[in-house]
Amino acid sequence: MQSCCKFVAPQRPTPIITPAHRKPRAPHQRRHVVTTAELRGGGTNTPSPPPADSTITYHDSLTDIAFIGLCRLAYGRIAGWQSERSWTNGPETFRGMVEVSRSLMKGRSAAQQRDAVAAGFPQVPPWFRRVFPYSRKGAEINARITPAFFTWLVGPMQTAAVEIDGQQQMSAVKIERCRYLAESNCVGMCVNLCKSPTQHFFTTQLGMPLTMNPNFEDLSCEMVFGNEPPPLEADPVATQPCLATCATAMAAGSQRCHKLD
């Protein structure tokens, strides 16, 4: 999994758009993702190592704090518990959200965790997919608006070009260093509470195939709209071991994160 990205976009709540006609890309096909910066400057840059946590400062707006709080409340209702951290300080309420989402995992299998989070997504009426079938344009619109609405959750990101069926389209999003993954330091939380439910919602409910490729080495992530996600058992994350910095990591040398079971 490779990922690099460069710029910050504004934040807002998310509309989802998926218009008409074009076969989505099948999983496992090779592709080359090119960021908008690379398109301007030519050449592909190797992503630099992630900066230390102490070098990163998030300046959360009131809107950001409101959305973090809503997410924290939603996780709290599922977990039956709430963190005592501040609700008005951006970094603190974000940490509170992560604590609550970690609590949500207790006593639940990986499948139960994914189902619990997926149940919190909006219910999409059956006619939506008929009126708005998949299209390349719809995939590009989703990629374009994602940086404007999810920076509060994952941090800086930018739209990128991706090759699908031999054609280049702007339907990828490169997350520079995922804020949620960096704060949680947990493979299971990334996969069970973010990647899997989000892929399922877009692909199954909205008819907009989405594959998310987290990079557990540099904490970046690649989102590709129009790319059918593989079954979880065939996904590279299925064999990902615990991160060394995870508070509940298994012993070094474990072949698979224990929270994926």
C-alpha positions as CSV (number, residue, x, y, z in Angstrom):
1,M,0.0,0.0,0.0
2,Q,1.5,3.3,-1.1
3,S,0.3,6.7,-0.3
4,C,1.4,10.4,-0.5
5,C,-0.5,13.7,-0.4
6,K,0.0,17.3,0.2
7,F,-2.8,19.8,0.8
8,V,-5.4,20.8,3.3
9,A,-9.0,21.5,2.2
10,P,-11.9,23.2,4.1
11,Q,-14.3,21.2,6.2
12,R,-18.1,20.6,6.0
13,P,-20.7,17.9,6.4
14,T,-20.7,15.4,3.5
15,P,-23.2,15.1,0.6
16,I,-22.7,12.0,-1.5
17,I,-23.1,12.2,-5.3
18,T,-23.2,9.2,-7.6
19,P,-24.5,9.7,-11.2
20,A,-24.8,7.5,-14.3
21,H,-23.1,4.6,-16.3
22,R,-19.7,3.1,-16.3
23,K,-18.5,-0.2,-15.1
24,P,-16.6,0.1,-11.8
25,R,-13.1,-1.2,-11.7
26,A,-12.7,-4.8,-10.5
27,P,-10.6,-5.5,-7.4
28,H,-7.0,-6.5,-7.5
29,Q,-6.2,-4.9,-10.9
30,R,-2.9,-3.0,-11.0
31,R,-3.1,0.8,-11.0
32,H,-0.8,3.8,-10.7
33,V,-2.1,6.7,-8.5
34,V,-0.7,10.1,-9.3
35,T,-1.3,13.1,-7.1
36,T,-2.3,16.5,-8.4
37,A,1.0,17.9,-7.3
38,E,2.8,15.2,-9.4
39,L,0.6,16.0,-12.4
40,R,1.8,19.6,-12.2
41,G,5.5,18.9,-11.5
42,G,6.0,15.5,-13.3
43,G,7.6,12.5,-11.6
44,T,6.6,10.4,-8.7
45,N,7.9,11.2,-5.2
46,T,8.6,8.6,-2.6
47,P,6.6,9.6,0.6
48,S,8.8,10.8,3.4
49,P,8.5,9.2,6.8
50,P,5.7,10.4,9.0
51,P,6.6,13.3,11.3
52,A,6.6,12.8,15.0
53,D,3.3,13.5,16.8
54,S,4.8,16.5,18.6
55,T,5.4,18.3,15.3
56,I,1.7,18.1,14.3
57,T,-0.9,20.6,15.5
58,Y,-4.5,20.5,14.5
59,H,-6.4,23.8,14.5
60,D,-9.9,22.6,14.8
61,S,-12.7,25.1,13.9
62,L,-16.0,25.2,15.8
63,T,-17.5,23.2,12.9
64,D,-14.7,20.6,13.3
65,I,-15.3,20.4,17.0
66,A,-19.0,20.0,16.4
67,F,-18.5,17.1,14.0
68,I,-16.0,15.4,16.3
69,G,-18.5,15.8,19.1
70,L,-21.3,14.2,17.0
71,C,-19.1,11.3,16.1
72,R,-18.1,10.9,19.7
73,L,-21.7,10.9,20.8
74,A,-22.6,8.3,18.2
75,Y,-19.8,6.0,19.3
76,G,-20.8,6.6,23.0
77,R,-24.4,5.5,22.3
78,I,-23.1,2.2,20.9
79,A,-20.4,1.7,23.6
80,G,-22.7,2.7,26.5
81,W,-19.9,4.8,27.9
82,Q,-18.5,8.3,27.4
83,S,-15.1,9.8,27.9
84,E,-14.7,12.6,30.5
85,R,-12.4,14.7,28.2
86,S,-13.2,18.2,27.1
87,W,-16.0,18.7,24.5
88,T,-14.7,22.2,23.5
89,N,-11.0,21.7,23.1
90,G,-10.4,20.2,19.6
91,P,-7.5,17.9,20.3
92,E,-8.9,16.8,23.6
93,T,-12.4,16.0,22.3
94,F,-10.8,14.1,19.4
95,R,-8.9,12.0,21.9
96,G,-12.2,11.5,23.8
97,M,-13.8,10.3,20.5
98,V,-10.9,7.8,20.1
99,E,-11.3,6.6,23.7
100,V,-15.0,6.0,23.2
101,S,-14.5,4.2,19.9
102,R,-11.9,2.0,21.6
103,S,-14.5,1.2,24.3
104,L,-16.9,0.3,21.6
105,M,-14.7,-2.7,20.7
106,K,-14.9,-4.3,24.1
107,G,-16.9,-7.5,24.2
108,R,-17.6,-7.5,20.5
109,S,-16.1,-9.5,17.7
110,A,-14.6,-7.7,14.6
111,A,-17.8,-8.5,12.7
112,Q,-20.0,-7.1,15.5
113,Q,-17.8,-4.0,15.7
114,R,-18.2,-3.4,11.9
115,D,-21.9,-4.0,12.0
116,A,-22.4,-1.7,15.0
117,V,-20.7,1.2,13.2
118,A,-22.3,0.5,9.8
119,A,-25.8,0.6,11.5
120,G,-25.0,4.3,12.4
121,F,-24.6,5.3,8.8
122,P,-27.6,7.0,7.1
123,Q,-30.2,4.7,5.6
124,V,-30.2,5.0,1.8
125,P,-33.6,4.4,0.1
126,P,-33.5,1.6,-2.6
127,W,-34.4,4.0,-5.4
128,F,-31.1,5.9,-4.9
129,R,-29.0,3.4,-6.8
130,R,-31.5,3.3,-9.7
131,V,-31.6,7.1,-10.0
132,F,-27.9,7.5,-9.4
133,P,-26.1,4.5,-10.9
134,Y,-22.3,4.4,-10.9
135,S,-20.4,6.6,-13.3
136,R,-16.8,7.8,-13.7
137,K,-18.0,11.4,-13.2
138,G,-19.7,10.4,-9.9
139,A,-16.5,8.8,-8.7
140,E,-14.6,11.9,-9.5
141,I,-17.1,14.2,-7.8
142,N,-16.9,12.0,-4.6
143,A,-13.1,12.3,-4.7
144,R,-13.3,16.0,-5.2
145,I,-15.6,16.7,-2.3
146,T,-14.1,14.3,0.2
147,P,-11.2,16.6,1.2
148,A,-13.7,19.4,1.9
149,F,-15.7,17.4,4.4
150,F,-13.5,14.9,6.3
151,T,-10.3,16.8,7.2
152,W,-11.5,17.0,10.8
153,L,-11.4,13.2,11.0
154,V,-8.4,12.2,9.0
155,G,-6.3,15.3,8.5
156,P,-4.8,16.9,5.3
157,M,-5.6,15.1,2.0
158,Q,-5.8,15.9,-1.7
159,T,-7.6,14.5,-4.8
160,A,-5.4,12.4,-7.0
161,A,-5.4,10.7,-10.4
162,V,-5.8,7.0,-10.7
163,E,-5.6,4.6,-13.7
164,I,-8.8,2.5,-14.1
165,D,-9.4,0.2,-17.0
166,G,-6.4,1.9,-18.8
167,Q,-7.8,5.4,-18.4
168,Q,-6.7,8.1,-16.0
169,Q,-9.4,9.7,-13.8
170,M,-9.4,12.0,-10.8
171,S,-11.2,9.6,-8.4
172,A,-8.5,8.9,-5.7
173,V,-7.9,10.7,-2.5
174,K,-4.5,10.7,-0.8
175,I,-4.6,11.1,3.0
176,E,-1.2,12.4,4.2
177,R,-1.2,11.0,7.7
178,C,-4.5,9.8,9.1
179,R,-5.4,11.6,12.2
180,Y,-7.6,8.8,13.5
181,L,-5.0,6.1,12.9
182,A,-2.2,8.2,14.4
183,E,-4.3,8.9,17.5
184,S,-5.5,5.3,18.0
185,N,-2.3,3.5,16.9
186,C,-4.6,0.5,16.3
187,V,-4.9,-1.7,13.3
188,G,-8.2,-3.1,14.5
189,M,-9.8,0.3,15.1
190,C,-8.7,1.4,11.6
191,V,-10.1,-1.7,9.9
192,N,-13.2,-2.5,12.0
193,L,-14.4,1.1,12.8
194,C,-13.4,3.0,9.7
195,K,-12.2,1.1,6.6
196,S,-14.7,-1.8,6.5
197,P,-17.9,0.1,7.4
198,T,-17.1,3.0,5.1
199,Q,-16.3,0.7,2.2
200,H,-19.5,-1.2,2.8
201,F,-21.7,2.0,3.0
202,F,-20.4,3.5,-0.3
203,T,-20.2,0.2,-2.2
204,T,-23.4,-1.5,-1.0
205,Q,-25.7,1.3,0.0
206,L,-24.7,4.1,-2.5
207,G,-23.5,1.9,-5.4
208,M,-20.2,3.8,-5.4
209,P,-17.4,1.2,-5.2
210,L,-14.7,2.4,-2.7
211,T,-11.5,0.8,-1.7
212,M,-9.5,2.2,1.2
213,N,-5.8,1.3,1.5
214,P,-4.3,2.3,4.8
215,N,-0.5,2.3,5.1
216,F,0.5,1.2,8.6
217,E,4.1,2.2,8.1
218,D,3.6,5.9,7.4
219,L,0.0,6.2,8.6
220,S,-1.2,7.5,5.2
221,C,-4.2,6.2,3.4
222,E,-5.5,6.0,-0.2
223,M,-9.2,6.1,-1.0
224,V,-10.1,5.0,-4.6
225,F,-13.7,5.7,-5.7
226,G,-14.7,3.4,-8.5
227,N,-12.6,0.5,-7.2
228,E,-14.5,-2.6,-6.0
229,P,-13.1,-3.6,-2.6
230,P,-11.8,-7.1,-2.2
231,P,-13.4,-9.4,0.4
232,L,-11.8,-8.8,3.8
233,E,-10.1,-12.2,3.9
234,A,-8.4,-11.3,0.6
235,D,-7.5,-7.8,1.6
236,P,-3.8,-7.2,2.6
237,V,-5.0,-5.7,6.0
238,A,-6.3,-9.2,6.9
239,T,-2.8,-10.3,7.9
240,Q,-1.6,-7.0,9.3
241,P,0.1,-7.5,12.8
242,C,-0.5,-5.1,15.7
243,L,1.4,-1.8,15.6
244,A,4.2,-1.7,18.1
245,T,2.8,1.5,19.6
246,C,-0.7,0.2,20.2
247,A,-1.7,0.2,23.8
248,T,-3.3,-3.3,23.6
249,A,-0.9,-4.8,21.1
250,M,-0.1,-8.5,21.1
251,A,3.5,-9.7,21.6
252,A,6.0,-8.8,18.9
253,G,6.0,-11.4,16.1
254,S,2.3,-11.9,16.0
255,Q,1.2,-12.6,12.5
256,R,-2.2,-10.8,12.7
257,C,-3.8,-8.1,14.8
258,H,-5.9,-9.9,17.4
259,K,-8.7,-7.3,17.0
260,L,-9.4,-8.5,13.4
261,D,-10.9,-11.7,14.7
